[in-house]
């Protein structure tokens, strides 16, 4: 399987981890989920991220989920989240998944980092731990990690480590950061791939700012694939029209504490996974919330049908 590079682009869906109602890893749903994502046009997958409930998994479970996902993905690239409190765990899991054929690993900063020097030093230690031959995705998600990484600090890190080939951009507000990075590259700094998260809620603007695609887990990956295609063809109004049909559901999914429950509910409804269950601790939807999600899906379907009539 090919490694990710600084030119990697497209939609790399952040995959959930399917569980049974009893909390066991649902191996059957791993296969159906992988098939679903690729059938909807995903270019690759990212597993064991925050949406994948990685902190709730044992190291052995993480390795087996990676093994099964890689096998089911064939020659499609799979990035594996290896973030952990300690470098030893990062190094151990990285070696295991890269030996199995992963396309790269993703590392988020621990919440203890506060200064630019600490952040720069941390990623230096990560590179020393996993090796300079392993492609790394730097996950910049301050809303969850609490770690603020400036454009300048990112530039220092990128210049120091050639194998940090991708930024998973999830700052909010963060559109200016994309512009800052692309302007620095235009002045001679080496290029990095930028794939964006935050459930895709800013995807049209991110693409116009110079992002290479999306890396997030919205349960309608076909929308993200088509928005990226239209944006790359400079059909930004068409991309926005399509995006707008999905926006109410994306907005609803942004509720703190309920986002993953909503996403898993929709994935189960679409047949990607058998159960919307999360491993404890995890939120669930009550009947009122489910009715609201169902209403949004119906309205989304109607808007898409109306949009087809105008094309």
C-alpha positions as CSV (number, residue, x, y, z in Angstrom):
1,X,0.0,0.0,0.0
2,X,1.3,3.4,-1.0
3,X,2.2,6.0,1.7
4,X,0.6,9.4,2.0
5,X,2.6,12.3,0.7
6,X,2.6,16.1,0.6
7,X,0.5,15.8,-2.5
8,X,-2.2,13.6,-1.0
9,X,-5.7,14.9,-1.8
10,X,-9.3,13.9,-1.8
11,X,-11.6,12.6,1.0
12,X,-10.2,10.4,3.7
13,X,-13.2,9.5,5.8
14,X,-12.6,9.4,9.6
15,X,-14.1,6.0,10.3
16,X,-16.1,5.1,13.4
17,X,-15.3,2.0,15.4
18,X,-18.4,-0.3,15.2
19,X,-19.5,-1.9,18.5
20,X,-22.2,-4.4,19.3
21,X,-24.9,-3.5,21.8
22,X,-22.8,-5.2,24.5
23,X,-19.7,-3.1,23.7
24,X,-17.7,-5.7,21.8
25,X,-15.9,-4.7,18.6
26,X,-18.3,-5.6,15.7
27,X,-16.0,-7.2,13.2
28,X,-18.8,-7.8,10.7
29,X,-19.6,-4.1,10.7
30,X,-16.0,-3.2,10.1
31,X,-16.2,-4.8,6.7
32,X,-19.6,-3.3,5.8
33,X,-18.5,0.1,7.0
34,X,-15.3,0.0,4.9
35,X,-17.3,-1.1,1.8
36,X,-19.8,1.7,2.4
37,X,-17.2,4.4,2.6
38,X,-15.4,3.3,-0.6
39,X,-18.7,2.8,-2.4
40,X,-19.6,6.4,-1.6
41,X,-16.3,7.6,-3.2
42,X,-13.8,7.9,-0.4
43,X,-10.2,8.0,-1.5
44,X,-8.9,6.5,1.7
45,X,-9.8,6.1,5.4
46,X,-8.4,7.3,8.7
47,X,-9.1,4.9,11.6
48,X,-8.6,5.0,15.4
49,X,-9.1,8.7,15.6
50,X,-11.2,10.6,18.2
51,X,-14.4,9.7,16.4
52,X,-13.2,6.1,16.4
53,X,-13.3,6.0,20.2
54,X,-9.6,5.1,20.2
55,X,-9.1,5.8,23.9
56,X,-11.7,3.2,24.7
57,X,-9.8,0.4,22.9
58,X,-7.0,-1.8,24.1
59,X,-3.8,-1.9,22.2
60,X,-4.6,-5.4,21.0
61,X,-8.0,-4.3,19.7
62,X,-6.4,-1.3,17.9
63,X,-4.0,-3.6,16.1
64,X,-6.7,-6.1,15.1
65,X,-9.1,-3.3,13.8
66,X,-6.2,-2.0,11.8
67,X,-5.4,-5.4,10.4
68,X,-9.0,-6.0,9.3
69,X,-9.5,-2.5,7.9
70,X,-6.3,-2.8,5.8
71,X,-7.3,-6.2,4.5
72,X,-10.8,-5.0,3.5
73,X,-9.4,-1.8,1.9
74,X,-7.2,-3.6,-0.6
75,X,-4.9,-1.0,-2.2
76,X,-6.8,2.0,-0.8
77,X,-4.7,4.0,1.7
78,X,-5.5,3.8,5.4
79,X,-4.1,6.3,8.0
80,X,-4.0,5.1,11.6
81,X,-4.4,7.4,14.6
82,X,-1.7,6.5,17.1
83,X,-2.1,9.4,19.6
84,X,-1.4,8.4,23.2
85,X,-0.3,10.1,26.4
86,X,3.2,8.5,26.1
87,X,5.7,8.2,23.3
88,X,6.3,4.5,24.0
89,X,2.7,3.6,23.2
90,X,2.8,5.8,20.0
91,X,6.0,4.1,18.9
92,X,4.7,0.6,19.6
93,X,1.4,1.1,17.7
94,X,3.1,2.9,14.9
95,X,5.5,0.1,14.3
96,X,2.7,-2.5,14.3
97,X,0.4,-0.7,11.9
98,X,3.2,0.4,9.5
99,X,4.5,-3.2,9.3
100,X,0.9,-4.2,8.4
101,X,0.8,-1.7,5.5
102,X,-0.7,1.5,6.8
103,X,-0.2,4.6,4.6
104,X,0.8,6.8,7.6
105,X,0.0,7.7,11.2
106,X,-1.8,10.6,12.7
107,X,-0.7,12.2,16.0
108,X,-2.5,14.9,18.0
109,X,-0.7,16.9,20.7
110,X,-1.3,16.0,24.3
111,X,-3.3,18.6,26.3
112,X,-0.3,19.3,28.5
113,X,1.5,21.4,25.9
114,X,1.2,25.1,26.4
115,X,4.1,26.9,24.7
116,X,5.4,27.0,21.2
117,X,8.7,25.4,22.4
118,X,6.8,22.6,24.0
119,X,4.8,21.9,20.9
120,X,7.9,22.0,18.6
121,X,9.8,19.7,21.0
122,X,6.9,17.3,21.2
123,X,6.8,16.7,17.4
124,X,10.5,16.4,17.4
125,X,10.2,13.6,19.9
126,X,7.4,11.9,17.9
127,X,9.6,11.9,14.8
128,X,12.5,10.5,16.8
129,X,10.2,7.8,18.3
130,X,8.6,6.5,15.1
131,X,11.4,7.2,12.6
132,X,11.9,9.6,9.7
133,X,10.6,7.0,7.2
134,X,7.0,7.0,8.6
135,X,4.6,9.6,7.1
136,X,2.9,11.6,9.8
137,X,-0.3,13.6,9.9
138,X,-0.3,16.4,12.5
139,X,-3.7,16.7,13.9
140,X,-4.5,20.3,14.8
141,X,-7.8,20.2,16.8
142,X,-7.6,22.8,19.6
143,X,-11.3,22.6,20.4
144,X,-10.6,19.1,21.8
145,X,-6.9,19.0,22.7
146,X,-6.8,22.6,24.1
147,X,-3.5,23.1,22.3
148,X,-3.2,26.2,20.2
149,X,-0.7,25.8,17.3
150,X,-0.1,29.0,15.4
151,X,0.6,29.1,11.7
152,X,4.2,30.2,12.5
153,X,4.7,27.2,14.8
154,X,3.3,24.8,12.3
155,X,5.8,26.2,9.8
156,X,8.7,25.6,12.1
157,X,7.6,22.0,12.6
158,X,7.1,21.4,8.9
159,X,10.5,22.8,8.0
160,X,12.2,20.6,10.6
161,X,10.6,17.3,9.7
162,X,10.1,16.2,6.1
163,X,8.1,13.2,7.1
164,X,5.3,15.3,8.6
165,X,3.5,15.4,5.2
166,X,0.0,16.3,6.1
167,X,-2.0,18.7,8.4
168,X,-5.4,17.6,9.6
169,X,-6.8,21.0,9.9
170,X,-9.5,21.4,12.6
171,X,-8.9,24.8,14.1
172,X,-12.0,26.9,14.5
173,X,-11.9,29.6,13.4
174,X,-9.1,28.5,11.2
175,X,-9.6,29.5,7.6
176,X,-6.8,32.1,7.9
177,X,-4.4,29.3,8.9
178,X,-4.9,27.6,5.6
179,X,-4.2,30.9,3.8
180,X,-1.1,31.5,5.9
181,X,0.3,28.1,5.1
182,X,-0.4,28.3,1.4
183,X,1.1,31.8,1.2
184,X,4.3,30.6,3.0
185,X,4.6,27.8,0.5
186,X,4.2,30.3,-2.4
187,X,7.2,32.1,-0.9
188,X,9.3,28.9,-0.9
189,X,8.5,26.8,2.1
190,X,7.9,23.1,1.3
191,X,4.3,22.0,0.6
192,X,2.2,19.9,3.0
193,X,-1.1,18.3,2.2
194,X,-4.1,19.9,4.1
195,X,-7.2,17.8,4.7
196,X,-9.9,19.4,6.9
197,X,-12.1,18.1,9.6
198,X,-14.8,19.7,11.9
199,X,-17.4,17.5,10.3
200,X,-17.1,19.3,7.0
201,X,-19.0,22.4,8.1
202,X,-16.6,24.8,6.4
203,X,-15.6,22.6,3.5
204,X,-16.6,24.9,0.6
205,X,-14.6,27.8,2.2
206,X,-11.7,25.5,3.1
207,X,-11.4,24.3,-0.5
208,X,-11.4,27.8,-1.8
209,X,-8.6,28.7,0.7
210,X,-6.4,25.9,-0.7
211,X,-7.2,22.8,1.2
212,X,-6.6,19.5,-0.6
213,X,-9.8,17.8,0.6
214,X,-11.6,16.5,3.7
215,X,-10.7,14.2,6.6
216,X,-13.8,13.9,8.7
217,X,-16.6,11.4,9.4
218,X,-19.9,13.0,8.3
219,X,-22.2,10.1,7.4
220,X,-22.7,11.3,3.8
221,X,-19.2,11.0,2.4
222,X,-20.6,11.3,-1.1
223,X,-21.4,14.9,-0.4
224,X,-17.8,15.7,0.6
225,X,-16.5,13.8,-2.5
226,X,-18.7,15.8,-4.8
227,X,-18.0,19.2,-3.1
228,X,-14.3,18.6,-3.5
229,X,-14.7,17.6,-7.1
230,X,-16.8,20.7,-7.9
231,X,-14.4,23.0,-6.0
232,X,-11.4,21.6,-7.9
233,X,-13.3,22.3,-11.1
234,X,-13.8,25.9,-9.9
235,X,-17.6,25.3,-9.8
236,X,-17.8,26.9,-6.3
237,X,-21.4,27.9,-6.6
238,X,-22.5,24.4,-7.5
239,X,-20.4,23.1,-4.6
240,X,-22.1,25.5,-2.2
241,X,-25.6,24.6,-3.5
242,X,-24.9,20.9,-2.9
243,X,-23.3,21.5,0.5
244,X,-26.3,23.7,1.6
245,X,-28.7,20.7,1.3
246,X,-26.7,18.8,3.9
247,X,-25.9,21.7,6.2
248,X,-28.9,21.4,8.6
249,X,-27.9,17.9,9.5
250,X,-24.3,18.8,9.8
251,X,-25.2,21.7,12.1
252,X,-27.3,19.4,14.3
253,X,-24.4,16.9,14.6
254,X,-22.2,19.6,16.1
255,X,-23.9,19.5,19.5
256,X,-21.3,18.8,22.1
257,X,-21.6,15.4,23.6
258,X,-24.1,14.1,21.0
259,X,-22.2,14.4,17.7
260,X,-20.9,10.8,17.6
261,X,-24.3,9.4,18.7
262,X,-26.0,11.2,15.8
263,X,-23.3,10.1,13.3
264,X,-23.5,6.5,14.4
265,X,-27.3,6.6,14.2
266,X,-27.2,7.8,10.6
267,X,-24.5,5.3,9.6
268,X,-26.6,2.5,11.1
269,X,-29.7,3.8,9.3
270,X,-27.8,3.8,6.0
271,X,-26.6,0.2,6.6
272,X,-23.0,0.9,7.1
273,X,-22.9,-0.5,10.6
274,X,-25.3,-2.8,12.4
275,X,-25.6,-0.8,15.7
276,X,-25.3,2.8,16.7
277,X,-23.8,1.7,20.0
278,X,-20.8,3.4,21.6
279,X,-18.5,1.8,24.0
280,X,-19.1,3.1,27.5
281,X,-19.0,5.9,28.5
282,X,-20.9,7.3,25.6
283,X,-24.1,9.2,24.8
284,X,-27.2,7.9,23.2
285,X,-30.2,9.6,21.4
286,X,-33.6,9.7,23.0
287,X,-36.8,9.4,21.0
288,X,-37.1,13.1,20.6
289,X,-33.6,13.5,19.2
290,X,-34.1,10.6,16.8
291,X,-37.3,12.2,15.5
292,X,-35.4,15.4,14.9
293,X,-32.6,13.6,13.0
294,X,-35.2,11.7,10.9
295,X,-36.9,15.0,10.0
296,X,-33.6,16.6,8.9
297,X,-32.8,13.5,6.8
298,X,-36.3,13.8,5.1
299,X,-35.8,17.5,4.4
300,X,-32.3,16.8,3.1
301,X,-33.6,14.2,0.7
302,X,-36.3,16.7,-0.6
303,X,-33.7,19.4,-1.1
304,X,-31.5,17.1,-3.0
305,X,-34.3,16.1,-5.3
306,X,-35.2,19.7,-5.9
307,X,-31.5,20.5,-6.6
308,X,-31.4,17.7,-9.3
309,X,-34.3,19.4,-11.1
310,X,-32.3,22.6,-11.5
311,X,-29.3,20.9,-13.0
